Amino acid sequence: MKFDTLVLGAGMVGVSIAAHLQQRGLSVALIDRKAPGNETSFGNAGLIQREGVYPYAFPRGLGTLLGYAGNRALDVRYHPGAMFKLAPFLWRYWRNSAPDRHIAIARAYSTLIEKCVSEHKALAAAAGAADMLRPTGWIRIFRTGGKFDEELKTAERWQREYGIEYDALDVAALHAVEPDLSSALVGGVRYGQSYSVADPNALVTAYARYFERIGGRIVFGDASTLEPHWRVNTEEGVLEASSAVVALGPWSQPLSAKLGYRLSLGIKRGYHMHYRAKSGARLNHPVLDAEKGYLLAPMARGIRLTTGAELALLDEPKTPDQLEAVEPIARDLFPLGERVDSEPWMGQRPCTSDMLPIIGPATRHPGLWFAFGHAHHGLTLGPVTGRLIADMVTGEKPFVDPRPFRIDRF
């Protein structure tokens, strides 16, 4: 079968790209080994982070780094056996997290982030899924006055630089909006421009169904079989197209390496578990326990606890130690009941060493496009990336300057 474009990867980014290309009148096949939204896009915190203009930097303080060395920190863990292979990526990540470099990176990143909510709204409206986007904002909560003050200074700077709105919540204000949180907290900062989603998988599925309604095809296949110019093996036979988009999240690296591209990519893994709430307790916002490194979010399935980052190699076995470590702390924060899931879920976030996603044309293969490396913001930036890729593939003027995200920066 022949198409105009093959989109490889049916997470939030790939589905959004496929939908935008199909909207432009191209014939598009969306190819994955699983149904849409069942890998990394399945297990996030459900946040569309309008405030996230500064991507997550590598810690640079000596004390913080020494604290991570023992591999018992709550927010970051690592596989010791993976450190040798990850060292070049981590070194570049550390260098790019220097304050002056991080500021420059944020200037580029903000051009994507500022459009994340509006682009989700547009795609959700077309897909009949507008009610899945919740204008709740989310809250970073604090246990000590010093850390609370630091966050307020950061929020003030973000407001000056990028117009990010926030609400400073003292103890009374915090418990007015979240009465079932622990009384030991000293306050919180609410970022009200951000949206949340009660079921990220359902949102990806809704976008995928819209893609099918407007004529797109979803096909189960093996993206690793991609060959120029452009063929891939699927359950429905060999599919061919004049262009292809690699949007495979963490699995983009082995495919791009097969095609001769050496990229500075690493994996941050994360885990989640759902719980029932005890005694009619209610959580109204996603809440990040900023000093402990985990997040609780109200989801369709229950209260979702998500962990921080685990540094490991792609597709290594699960090691949900962080989840076990933070669960009792989370139970003290909010009255969690029994576990809902039979085992912890694990996802793998694809991260670049400069914290910017890779969005744009391949340098040595005409008709090949890359769209991956979104780290913690794949859900946030899916529709923005979809529109930007569609602009470039169809030769229209990009609605965001794509130059900072090109692969040739490596």
N, C-alpha and C positions, 0 to 999 in steps of 0.2 A: 504494500500500500504506500502511496505517496501523499505527502503533506507539504505545506510551505515551511513549517517549523516543528521540530521535536523539542519538547521541554522535558528535561530529565530531572525528576524529583518532584514529589507531590506533597511537600510541606507547605507552610504558609507562603513562602517566597515563590516556589514553583507554581503553585495553584494561581497565585495573583498574577504572575507573568503570563501564564496560559490564558487566563481570562482577559487580560488587557490586549494580548495579541489577537485573540479571537474577536474581540470587540472591533478591532481595526480591519476586519475582513479577511484575515489570514486563516488558512486551514491548519489547525494545531492538534498535535497528539501529545498528551501528557502521560509520561511513562514513569512507573515506579514498581517496585517489587511488592508494595503493600498498598492498601486503600489510602486515599488522601488523609493527611494529618495524623498518621499513626507512628511517626518516629519522633524527632526532636520537638516538633510542633505540638505534640500531644501533652507534654508534661511540664509546661512553663507555669509561671505565676499568674498568667492571664492578664498581664498589664500591657496597655498601649501607652508608652511612657513619653508623653509630650514634654516632660521636664528633663529627659535624659540627654541633654546636649553634650555633656561630658561623658564619653564612654568610660567603662570601668578600667582604671589604671592599675598598674602593677605597684604593690607597696614598695616604698623606697626608704623608709626609716629603718635604721639598723636594728633598733629594738623590736620593731614589728617583724622584720625578716628573721631575727633570732627566735622569736616566738613561734614562727612557722616551722623552724628547723626540726623541732621535736615531733612534728607530724601529729599533733594532738589538738591543734586549733579547731574551733568550731566552724569557722567560715571557709577555711581552705585546708584541703588534705592533698596528698600526692602519693603516687605509686613509686617507691624508691627505685625499682627496676626500670622505670621509664625516664628517669631524670637525665641520663646520658644522652638519649636521643632528643629529649626536649630542650636541652641546654641552649642550643643556638637560638631557638624560638624565644625562650625565656629571657636570654640576654638582650635580644632586640626589643622585646616587650618592655623590659626594665628601662632601657635607654629611651624609648619613645614615651615613657611615662614621666620623664623629667618635666617639671612645671612649665617651662617655656614651650616645649614640644607639645605637651598636652593641651595647652591653650590654642596652639595652631591647629591641632587635630580637631578640637571642638568647633572651630570656625567652619571647617569643612563638614563635619558631622551634623552640625545644627541645620544645615540646609536640607537634610533629609528629615531630621526629627521634627522640624517645624511644620511639616506637612503630614505627619503620620496619622493624626486624628481625622483630618479632612479627607485624606485618601481612603481610610477605612470606612468613613461614613459614606463616601460615594460608592464604593464597591459593595458595601453592605446594603445600601438602598437598592442598587441594581439587582442584588441577589435575594431581596426580600428578607434580609436578616438584620435590619436596623435595630430591632428590639434586643438583639444579642449584645449590643454595645452599651455598657452601663456607665453613665457619667458620674461615677462615684468618686473619682480621684483615689489616692492611696496615701497611707500614713507611715512615716518613719517614726518609731517610738524610742524613747530614751529612758535609761535607768539612772543616769547621773547628770548633774547639772552641767558639768564641763563639756560632755559630749553633746548635750542639747544645745549649748551656746555655740559650739563649733558648727553644728548643722544650721543654726540660724544665720551665722555669718556666711556660710556657703550659699544658702537660699537667697540671701540679700544680694550676693555677688551675681548669681544666676539671673536674678530679676534685673539688675542693672545692665548686664551684658546682653541678655536675650529675652527679656520681658517675661520670664517664668513667674507665674503666680504661685503664691503659697500662703498658708494660714499657720501662724504660730499658735499652738494649742498648749495652754498651761494645764495643770492637773485637772482643774474643774472642767475646762473646755474639752479636754481629751475624753474624760469620762462621761461627758454629756453626749458625745457622739458614739462612744464605745464603752457603755456602762459595764460590760462583763470582763474587761481587761483588769489585770492585777492593779491593786491600789499602790504597789511599790513604784510605779512609774512616775517620772517627774514631768513628762510632757511629750509632745510630738509635733511634727511638721507635716501638714497635709498639702499634697500637690494636687490641686483640684482640676487642672486642665487635662490630666491624664484620664484615660478610660480603663475599664476592666471588663473581663469576659468571664462568664460563669462556666463555660465549657469551650476551651480553645479548639479541641478536636471538632466540636459541632460547628464552630465558625468556619474552620477550614473546609469542612464537608459542605456547608452551605455555599461557599464560594465555588467549590468544585462542581456542585450540582448546577449552579448558574452557568458555569463554563460549558457544561454538557447541554443545557437548554438552548444556548446560542450557537450550538453546532460543533463544539469541541468533542474530542474523543479521549477517554481515559483508558489506558492499556497497561496491563501487567507485563513487565519485561525486565530485562537485565541491562541496566544503564552502562555497566562496565564493558559491554560489547560494542560500545559506540566506535565507529570507524569513519574517517573522512571518506566522501563528503556528502551526505551524512547518513549513516545506516546504523540501525540497532535491532537486536533480536528481541522479539516479544512472543507472548503466547499466541498472538494472532499472525505470526510470521515476521518477516523482515520489514521494518518501516524505513522509508527513505524521505529525505527532505533536503531543501537547499540550504537550510540553516538549522542550528541546534543551540539550545541554551542549557548550560550545566548549572543546575540549582539543587545539588544533592547534599547541601549542608556539609557535615563532616566527611561524607564519602566523596566530596568533590576533589579532595587532594589526591587520592590514588588515581582517579581518572585523569586529572590534569597532568599528573606526573607521567602517566602512560603516554600522553600526547607530547611530552617533552617540556612541561612547564614546572619550574622549581619555585615553589611559593613558600613564604614564611607563615605557616599555619600550625596551630596547636588545637588541642581539645580540652575544653572545660566540661566535665561531666556534672550532672546534677540529679538529685533523687527527689521523689515525692511520695507521700502517703496521705490517704484521706481518713478522716475521723468523724464520728458523730459528735455533736455538741451535747454536753450534759445539761439536764434540768432546764430545758428551754432557753439556754444561753444563745446569744445571737452575735455574730460578727458582721458588721455593716460595711467594712472596707477591707481591702488587702492591707495587711499590717506587717511591716518589716521590723523585727527586733534588731535594731541597728548595731547594738553592742554585742550581740550574740551570733549574728550571722545566719538567720533563717527567716522565712516569711510564712505567715498564715494568710490564706485567702478563702473567702466564702465561694464555694463552687457548687455546681449542680449535684455532684456526688457526695458532698460533705465539706468539711473544713480541710483544705489541702495544706499540708506542711511541705514546703520546698526548702532544699538545702542550698548551701553556698556552692563553691567550686571544688571539684576534684580533678587534679591534673593526672592524666593517664594517656596511654596510647589508644588508638581507635579500636573499638570492639573488644577490649579486654573484659574479663568477667566482672560482674558487679561486686563492689565492696561498700555497702551502705553504712559504713561506720559513722559518718556524720549524722545520718538520720537517727541512729540509736543514741548518739550523744546529745542531740538537741531535743529529742522528744520529751524527756522529763522537764526540761526548761520550758518548753512550749506549754506543757500541762500546767505549770505554775503561772504562766502568763494568761492563759485562757482555759476554761473548763472543757478540755477535750475528753470525749468518751472513748469507746472502743474503736479499734481500727476497722476500716471498711474494706480495704484491699487485702488480698491474700498474701501479697509480697510487695516490696517497694518497687516503684517504677524508676527506670534510669534513662536519661537522655544525654546526648553528646553535643555540646555547643561548638560550632566551628569558629575559631578565633584567629584573626590576623595579628601579627606582632605590632602593627601600628594602629590597631583598634578600629580601622575603617574597613567596611565591607569591600569586596571586589565586585564591581558592577561595570560591565563594558565588554568591548570586543577582545577576543584573543589576538595576540600579536602576530602569530605565525600561521593561522588557519582562517582564511576568509569564510565567513558564514558561521563561525563559532563564537558564542557569547558566554560570559561567565557572570554568575550572580550568586555569590555565597560569601561566607565569612562574617555573618551578622552578629556573632557572639550571643550576648544576652538579649538582643533586640530583633530576632527573626520575626516574632509575632508583630512587634511594633512596626517594622519597616517593610513587611511583605508587600502591601499595596503600593507604597511609594516606589519600591524596587520594580514592581510589575509595570507601573506606568513609565518609569525611566527606561527600562529595557525596551518596552514597546515603542517609545519615541525613537530610540536609536535604531532598532531593527527596521522600522518603517521609513526611516530617513526624515522624520519630523524634528523640529527644533526641540531639544531636551528641555523639559520644564524645570530641571535642576542641572546645574553645571556638573557634568559627569567626570571631569578631569581628575579630581582628587581620588576617585575610586577605580581608576584604570589599573590594569594588571601591570603595565610597564613601569609603575612606580617601584616595583621590586627589581 
